[in-house]
Amino acid sequence: MSSILSHSIDEYIKMVTSFHGYPAPGVLIGGFMVDLAYTKLPKDGLYEVICETAKCLPDAIQLLTPCSTGNQRLKVIDTGRYAFTLYEKRSGEGVRVYLDWTLLDEWPEIKGWFLKLTPKEAQDEGVLIREIKEAGSDICGMEKVQVKLDSLNKRKKSSISICPSCNEAYRTSDGALCPACKGSVLPYGRMSKTPSKRHKSA
Amino acid sequence: MSSILSHSIDEYIKMVTSFHGYPAPGVLIGGFMVDLAYTKLPKDGLYEVICETAKCLPDAIQLLTPCSTGNQRLKVIDTGRYAFTLYEKRSGEGVRVYLDWTLLDEWPEIKGWFLKLTPKEAQDEGVLIREIKEAGSDICGMEKVQVKLDSLNKRKKSSISICPSCNEAYRTSDGALCPACKGSVLPYGRMSKTPSKRHKSA
């Protein structure tokens, strides 16, 4: 494989290093997976993604599709499988692409890494990256899927209320208190609430 | 405000447009929030983020910090509040920055947008963006927090198994079947599983 969408492999590796912190094998393979998905979809669709793992793959999707965590067109439903579904948001038609372990016998370094058969200290990163570049999307499976749009549990629009406990704005539909004050969902306690007007000199 | 970290405002708006799809007000404000958080933290920390909303703010964090969804240094715990906590991952010390609605009286367009007091069709986007640029981080509050690291429920490392139902790789620690085959967590059915070796001609 010599390119990922409109990018050369080396360009893509630079993008991954900048965004993800390092050229993680999973994000590199994810690039070929996204490239493969687009070959089977009309160019003019309005796409969203369901990603089945929180590890690495979401960053390939964010770098190569218009879908991001913050624009809420990328949703992670963590099944632990290295797979995502790219689908047209109005019709629900899409493709699911996954890393297919049954195709890895030709690529022993990828197989040892993906199935955790090779201990980290015994992995040869250079060989791993070379195998990933050579394999491209040949190690991926793909299937058509029909996303059930009404089961996506998209949050309904809500007006905004001020929480009487923390005095911050939140969705009225969440009830009389914001979710943070209702239950201990956050893993921290407040130490000192700096008066907002004075944060510059605090 | 004339800059966001090392970027001019206009540079940052271009980054947001490219990554998020358009210069969303929430991502612009998020930029000033991240800038403010960094003023209070040592430069050499190894940081992670808990973001309290899935809307817009995660993209400001991904653009301006080393934390992303795919490298798992950004975690969304959706309380609906427009806030995030940037903390040092080994000590748990950090700051929580939030958009403070009590400071919005001087910025009527931001107030109308943030508290959903102004209907969408009555919003003046030009005025809104101008107010956001002028206000910078003056509309944000900040507080010190101590993150309880042991309550973050980080997933333990697991070996990999092959699911006897779907024949895909998943975390052994998830049980005898992968989470997708165990329950109906995914909003789609499979239509046709293209034999992997032949996807190019399928």
Interface residues (C-beta under 8 A of the other chain):
Chain A: F19 H20 G21 A24 G26 V27 L36 I50 E52 A54 K55 C56 L57 P58 D59 A60 Q62 P66 S68 T69 G70 N71 Q72 L74 V76 I77 D78 T79 G80 R81 Y82 A83 T85 Y87 G92 G94 R96 Y98 L99 D100 W101 T102 L103 F114 L115 K116 S137 C140 G141 M142 E143 K144 V145 Q146 V147 K148 L149 S151 L152 S159 I160 I162 C163 C166 N167 E168 A169 Y170 R171 D174 C178 P179 A180 V185 L186 P187 Y188 G189 R190 M191 S192 K193 T194 P195 S196 K197 H199 A202
Chain B: F19 H20 G21 A24 G26 V27 L36 K40 I50 E52 A54 K55 C56 L57 P58 D59 A60 Q62 P66 S68 T69 G70 N71 Q72 L74 V76 I77 D78 T79 G80 R81 Y82 A83 T85 Y87 G92 G94 R96 Y98 L99 D100 W101 T102 L103 F114 L115 K116 S137 C140 G141 M142 E143 K144 V145 Q146 V147 K148 L149 S151 L152 S159 I160 I162 C163 C166 N167 E168 A169 Y170 R171 D174 C178 P179 A180 V185 L186 P187 Y188 G189 R190 M191 S192 K193 T194 S196 K197 H199 A202
